């Protein structure tokens, strides 16, 4: 079982930056795709960014040019850096790890970390 623990959620002013961290309980090489998702108040969870273990990244349109997802050198942490934050970035951010089992995907989720963008 893979466990994920997020950290880094803060109160930040508009146009500021934040870095979210997600620690995996074991090496991420058992995982195929890592990602960050957000859930804004009253809305469904949606993808922010994903990265594969070989480094391919994908970003949601609202964060393109403002977000960077990366894998830590210890290979057990995934980061999300976001710049030029806007109030509509306010959400609970969840880390996800997805593993292909051969017959389907197994998803692992963290408990979420809240980021609030407000002056």
C-alpha positions as CSV (number, residue, x, y, z in Angstrom):
1,X,0.0,0.0,0.0
2,X,1.3,3.4,-1.0
3,X,0.6,6.3,1.3
4,X,0.9,9.9,0.3
5,X,1.3,12.9,2.6
6,X,1.0,16.5,1.3
7,X,2.4,19.6,2.9
8,X,2.9,23.2,2.0
9,X,-0.6,24.6,1.9
10,X,-0.6,28.2,3.1
11,X,-2.3,31.6,2.9
12,X,-0.6,33.6,0.2
13,X,-1.3,36.9,-1.4
14,X,-2.3,37.3,-5.1
15,X,0.6,37.2,-7.5
16,X,2.5,35.2,-4.8
17,X,4.0,31.7,-5.1
18,X,3.8,28.4,-3.2
19,X,5.5,25.0,-3.3
20,X,3.5,21.9,-2.4
21,X,5.2,18.7,-1.5
22,X,3.9,15.1,-1.6
23,X,5.9,12.4,0.2
24,X,5.3,8.8,-0.9
25,X,5.7,6.0,1.6
26,X,7.9,4.1,-0.8
27,X,9.7,4.7,-4.0
28,X,7.6,6.2,-6.7
29,X,8.9,3.7,-9.2
30,X,6.1,1.5,-8.2
31,X,3.8,4.3,-9.4
32,X,3.4,5.1,-13.1
33,X,1.9,8.6,-12.9
34,X,2.0,11.2,-10.2
35,X,-0.2,14.2,-10.1
36,X,-1.7,17.1,-8.3
37,X,-5.4,17.8,-8.3
38,X,-7.4,20.6,-6.7
39,X,-10.9,20.9,-5.4
40,X,-12.3,24.3,-5.0
41,X,-15.2,25.0,-2.7
42,X,-18.4,23.6,-4.2
43,X,-16.7,22.2,-7.2
44,X,-15.4,18.8,-8.4
45,X,-11.8,17.7,-8.1
46,X,-9.8,18.5,-11.2
47,X,-6.4,17.8,-12.5
48,X,-3.7,20.5,-12.1
49,X,-0.6,18.7,-13.3
50,X,0.8,15.2,-13.8
51,X,4.2,13.7,-14.3
52,X,5.3,10.2,-15.3
53,X,8.3,8.4,-13.8
54,X,10.2,9.1,-17.0
55,X,9.5,12.8,-16.7
56,X,6.7,13.6,-19.1
57,X,4.5,16.4,-17.8
58,X,1.0,17.5,-18.5
59,X,-0.7,20.7,-17.2
60,X,-4.2,21.9,-17.1
61,X,-4.8,25.0,-19.2
62,X,-5.5,27.4,-16.3
63,X,-2.1,26.7,-14.8
64,X,0.1,26.4,-17.9
65,X,3.0,28.8,-17.6
66,X,2.4,29.2,-13.9
67,X,2.9,25.7,-12.5
68,X,5.8,23.3,-12.5
69,X,5.5,19.7,-11.3
70,X,8.7,17.8,-10.5
71,X,10.0,14.7,-8.9
72,X,12.5,15.0,-6.1
73,X,16.0,13.6,-6.3
74,X,15.3,11.1,-3.6
75,X,12.5,9.7,-5.9
76,X,10.0,9.6,-3.2
77,X,8.6,13.2,-3.3
78,X,6.6,15.1,-5.9
79,X,6.5,18.9,-5.9
80,X,4.1,21.4,-7.3
81,X,5.4,25.0,-7.6
82,X,2.8,27.6,-8.6
83,X,3.5,31.2,-9.4
84,X,1.4,34.3,-10.1
85,X,-1.3,32.9,-7.9
86,X,-4.8,34.1,-8.3
87,X,-7.8,34.0,-5.9
88,X,-9.4,31.3,-8.0
89,X,-6.4,29.0,-7.2
90,X,-7.8,28.7,-3.7
91,X,-8.5,25.1,-3.2
92,X,-7.6,21.9,-1.4
93,X,-4.8,20.3,-3.3
94,X,-4.5,16.6,-3.4
95,X,-1.5,14.5,-4.4
96,X,-2.3,11.4,-6.5
97,X,-0.3,8.3,-7.5
98,X,-1.6,6.0,-10.2
99,X,-0.3,2.5,-10.9
100,X,-1.1,0.4,-13.9
101,X,-1.9,-3.1,-12.6
102,X,-2.1,-4.8,-16.0
103,X,-5.9,-4.8,-16.0
104,X,-6.6,-1.3,-14.7
105,X,-5.4,1.7,-12.7
106,X,-5.0,1.8,-8.9
107,X,-5.2,5.3,-7.5
108,X,-3.7,6.5,-4.3
109,X,-4.6,9.8,-2.7
110,X,-3.2,12.0,0.0
111,X,-5.4,13.8,2.6
112,X,-5.1,17.1,0.9
113,X,-3.5,20.4,1.8
114,X,-5.3,23.8,1.6
115,X,-4.0,26.7,-0.2
116,X,-5.7,30.1,0.1
117,X,-5.0,33.0,-2.2
118,X,-6.2,36.2,-0.7
119,X,-5.1,39.7,0.2
